[in-house]
Amino acid sequence: MRGRAAPMDPAMASVLHAQVPPSTVLPFGLLTKLVRCAAVSVIVTTLSLSMLGVLVGIVHVEAVWANVITTLVASVPSYVLNRRWVWKVSGRSDLRRQVLPFWGLAMAGLVLSSIAVGVTAHVADGMAVSPMVRTLGVQVANLAAWGLLWGVQFVALDRWLFRAVHPAPAI
């Protein structure tokens, strides 16, 4: 029978046409932000881990100082990409409402990741592992620390830093 679709199995039809409760579906805008924010994180994490690997493994900068340099450098593209691409905020940045709180989050991440990186480097030094293993351990510690903060950062960016500000209606 050319041109005719085969009849659909009733069980499959019920799955395809099932009603999904609204509470289980993310709003499209939120899903888009989550995906874009994750993409920004991949970009910034790639930059960060590359810098950290070069500074620790090749240049032999102390792990905590390398982490400080990496965080300061990577925070700039993170701020710009999140603000402009993820949350579609244009115009001048608001120092008090956007820049300072973002840097506060970055500094919280810096403290947590520096502790993780410092402890990992210290343990690796005590175990006399190869420089490559030490560098990889430092990178994993950095990634784990920032991964813990990702959800908190997303909520803070979405709810406070980059939320749409609508002027109060005139009375």
N, C-alpha and C positions, 0 to 999 in steps of 0.2 A: 504494500500500500504506500505508494509514493505520495509525499506531500502531507501525510497525516501523522501526527505524533501518536506514539503508543499511549494507551491509557495509563494514567499514573496510579501506582499502587496506593490504596487508601491510607496506609500507615505513613508512607512518605509524604502524601499530601497533608496529613495532619501535622507533621513535623514542620513542613515548609510554611504552613499557614498558621502556626501556633502564635498566640498572642503572648508577647513578652511583657511582663509587668514593667511599667515605666521606672520603678525604683532600681531595676537591675541594668538599665541602659545609661551609659554616660551621655550627657549632652554633646552634640557634635563639636561645639566650640571647645569644650573641655578636653575631649579626645584629641582634637587637633593640637591644642596646646601641649598636652602630654607627649604626643609623638614628636613635636618640634623641640620641646624642652629636652627630651631624650636624645634627639639628634645633636643639639647644642652640646649636651654632656659628652657625647661620643667625640665630637670635634675637640672640645676643650680637654677631655681626658687624654686623647691621643697626643695633643700638644704637651700636656703636663707630664705624661709618662715618658715621652721622648726626651724632653728637657731634663727630667729627673735622672733618666738613664745616662744621658751624656754627662751631666754634672757629677753624678756619683761614680759612674763606671769608667769614664774616660778622663775627665778633668780632675777627679779625686777631690771634689768639694765635700766637706763634711755633710752627712745626710740631712741633718736638720736645716743647715743653711741652704742647701740645694732645694729643700722643700719650701723654704721661705721665698727664695727667688722665683721658683716655679709658680707658687701660688700668686705672688704679686703680678707676674707677667700674665698668667692665664686668666686672672680675674677680669682683665680689661675686655678681651673678646667675649668672655662669658656674659658680662654686663650688657655689652652692645648687642650681641646676638639675641639674648633673652628679651631685652627691652624692645628692640626694633622688629625682630622676625617672629618671635614667639607671641608676644603680647601686643604687637603692632602699635607701640607707643612711639610717637614722633615728636619733634620739637625739642626744646631744651629740657635737659634733665632737671628734676627738682632735687636740690642738694639734700634737704631735710627729709623728704618723703621717699626718695628713691636711692640716691647715691650713698648716703651715710648708712642706711639700713642694709644695703647690698654689701657694702664693705664690712659691716658688722657680721653678716653671715659668712663672708669670705674669711674674716679673722677667726671666727669660731671654727670654721673648717681648718684653718691654718693651725690653730692650737691642737685640735684633735689629731690631725694628720701628722703634725710634728711629733707629738707624743708617740704615735704609732710607728713612725719612721725612725725616731730616735731609739726606741726600745728594740725594734727589729734590727737596726744596725748594731746596737750593743750586743744583742744575743748572737748575731752572725759573727761578730768579731771574736766573741768568746768561744765560738765553736770552730773558729779558724776555717770557715768555708771559703770556697774560691771567690774571687771578686765578682764573677758573673752571678753566682748564686746569691751573694750578698746584695748586689744591685737588684736582682729580680725580687728578693724578699722585701727590699725597701719599696719597690714599685707596687707590690701586692698590698703592703701595709697602707700605702698612700691611697690606693684604689678602694680598699675596704673602708677606710675612714671617711672618705668623700661619699662612698655609696651609702653609708649610714645616714648621712645628712641630706641626701638627694630629696627625699620625700618632704622633709621639713622645709627645705629651700623652695620646692615647687609650691607648696601651700602658701608660704610667706610671699613669694613673688605674685602669685595669683590673687590672694586675698587683700594684700596691703600695698606692696611696692608698685605694682604695675596695673592695679585695677583701674577701670575706667572711672574717672571723676566727673560726675555730672553736676553742673551748677544747680543750686537750689532755685526752684521756680519763683519768679517775682510775684509778690502779692499785691 
